[in-house]
Amino acid sequence: MSSEATPAAHTTARSTHSLYVKCTWICHRTVWYLQNRRIRLEYDWKELWISVFGLLSFLAGKFDTLLTTGGVGQLIANLAIAGADAFLPTPQSVHELVYELVRNSGPLARHKEVLDTLGDSPDSPGNEALRYILDVTLFYNEKIGSTGAKEASDALRIIVQEVEMNGLHCPKMTVEREPA
């Protein structure tokens, strides 16, 4: 009985992983297209970011069974600052994106560990994208930390002030790749 359950469980896990990869690719392709065409879509972007970071956190917790991360890092890099002004409809959407990046800096760091475990080269698109994201989150974490902000509303206020005064922090421009 257990020998019959094992192949079914393995097949289910493989198809579930395939669905994660497909969903990530669809989101990545959509964001890339919006950026490429400079289309500002009225949408509740915060929900997408929460979902993407949730998936990233889930994947980081399953690193021992992963063969790939499905391009989540590249999707976040496209969301993360690199082309945000091309598709986000309002400054508030940009501020919320930066806040979600900072709030999810832990899962982002764990994702780096996953990529390293999977043997991705330091120059792979996933690692390059993640390095960019971690630079952005570190910059804003330092800004928030230097003020001693304890509440989420204070952190968001600091992000808003920083973005309004100096624009989005972009460590270096990366080449935005079309999803494969």
Rosetta blueprint (number, residue, H / E / L):
1 M L
2 S H
3 S H
4 E H
5 A H
6 T H
7 P H
8 A H
9 A H
10 H H
11 T H
12 T H
13 A H
14 R H
15 S H
16 T H
17 H H
18 S H
19 L H
20 Y H
21 V H
22 K H
23 C H
24 T H
25 W H
26 I H
27 C H
28 H H
29 R H
30 T H
31 V H
32 W H
33 Y H
34 L H
35 Q H
36 N H
37 R H
38 R L
39 I L
40 R L
41 L L
42 E L
43 Y L
44 D L
45 W H
46 K H
47 E H
48 L H
49 W H
50 I H
51 S H
52 V H
53 F H
54 G H
55 L H
56 L H
57 S H
58 F H
59 L H
60 A H
61 G H
62 K L
63 F H
64 D H
65 T H
66 L L
67 L L
68 T L
69 T L
70 G L
71 G L
72 V H
73 G H
74 Q H
75 L H
76 I H
77 A H
78 N H
79 L H
80 A H
81 I H
82 A H
83 G L
84 A H
85 D H
86 A H
87 F H
88 L L
89 P L
90 T L
91 P H
92 Q H
93 S H
94 V H
95 H H
96 E H
97 L H
98 V H
99 Y H
100 E H
101 L H
102 V H
103 R H
104 N L
105 S H
106 G H
107 P H
108 L H
109 A H
110 R H
111 H H
112 K H
113 E H
114 V H
115 L H
116 D H
117 T H
118 L H
119 G L
120 D L
121 S L
122 P L
123 D L
124 S L
125 P H
126 G H
127 N H
128 E H
129 A H
130 L H
131 R H
132 Y H
133 I H
134 L H
135 D H
136 V H
137 T H
138 L H
139 F H
140 Y H
141 N H
142 E H
143 K H
144 I H
145 G H
146 S H
147 T H
148 G L
149 A L
150 K L
151 E L
152 A H
153 S H
154 D H
155 A H
156 L H
157 R H
158 I H
159 I H
160 V H
161 Q H
162 E H
163 V H
164 E H
165 M H
166 N H
167 G L
168 L L
169 H L
170 C L
171 P L
172 K L
173 M L
174 T L
175 V L
176 E L
177 R L
178 E L
179 P L
180 A L
